[in-house]
């Protein structure tokens, strides 16, 4: 089915104000993965978790709102506006990329609220909203459309396992890198052993994320151009 053009305006109506609820994992989960019992690295872990969470959101191309708000996988209420157009819109609106879309709060057409029977969410990932006439798919009009919707996960407890695992893996790597001399790429002790280290920007990283992390989050990357 044909899909409408992207929204012209995206606003965040209820941003997640609690910073920890924007994180993909927790300090406790990272420490468990590293078998850390003491508190000496707690402060650094608390710095790295939001940093990595933001890097993953950026790599997945989550839509930022028009005010420049930082996109996250956290639960938020958003409002998308499609301005009037003469071009056909098709039967489905492609909601701005935030995942998953959990609820359609309201839809207005040229300022008039539509009855919920006139639309349905046909896909949460990616968000697709179908227009209905007598229960059957029909093309959205070229009038201004405004969709208020909720999207995201109840972080950090409801993080998808693969996203959380990827976040933990990246935090672990950055945590270990922070405890050694960044100028040293490898260590060789004759008759004992040799170690090589991954370096941000080096051939074992893709940008700021490790290749295995980039691969692990692939299912959550924006499929739309």
Phi, psi and omega in degrees: 000145179293144182246140182293162174296163180294155179297148180273343183213134175232126180237146174260113183276318179229084179292151176284110185278337181279111184304319183295335179277005173256359181273145180276348178208185183236163176301317181300320181292319179295316181295324177296319180293330181265359183058040179266128179251334182273178185252012187294334183253008184301315183297317180294319178300319180292338175279320186285324183300309179294328179296313181291322178301319179291321178297319180293318178299320179294317181293334177274000177059041174299141183290130173270148180283171185288348177273359179086013179299144181287126181285147179212168176276004182290158177291124178214158174257129185234160176228123180249137181238130172253120183278160183306143180212153177270346182281148177298144182257341182086182185271346183231139172265133175270107181290146180308144191291091165227139187229148344278157171283120186255339183200138170264113183282314180197158175223128175238146178236115182054038177088354181255129182290135176274149173287140179306338178288350182266003178204161175207147176279115183260349178204131178271331179223102353285162180291122178229128182245123184259139176269140184233141168233119185054037177080003182245145180301137178218164182284138173293145180284168178277004178288168178296133179239138178230122181241123174258127185214161176249141180211156176114174180252156175280081185282156356272350186296329184256023177299137173302138184306321182289323178293317180294318179298320179296318179297314180298317181299318180290319178298317178303314182296317181290327179294316180291324178295329182288345183261006178230166181294118183294345180279346182266122179263330179210154179232131180231114177250108183308134178067005179242305180165173180223145179227139174240141185247143173283141180236133176305129181087351179276186186285353179255008176237151171248098186069236180262352183251146177288152182305319181293331176288316178303317180292320184295329182267007184303326182292344182255008182277141182304119180277350183269149180292000000 
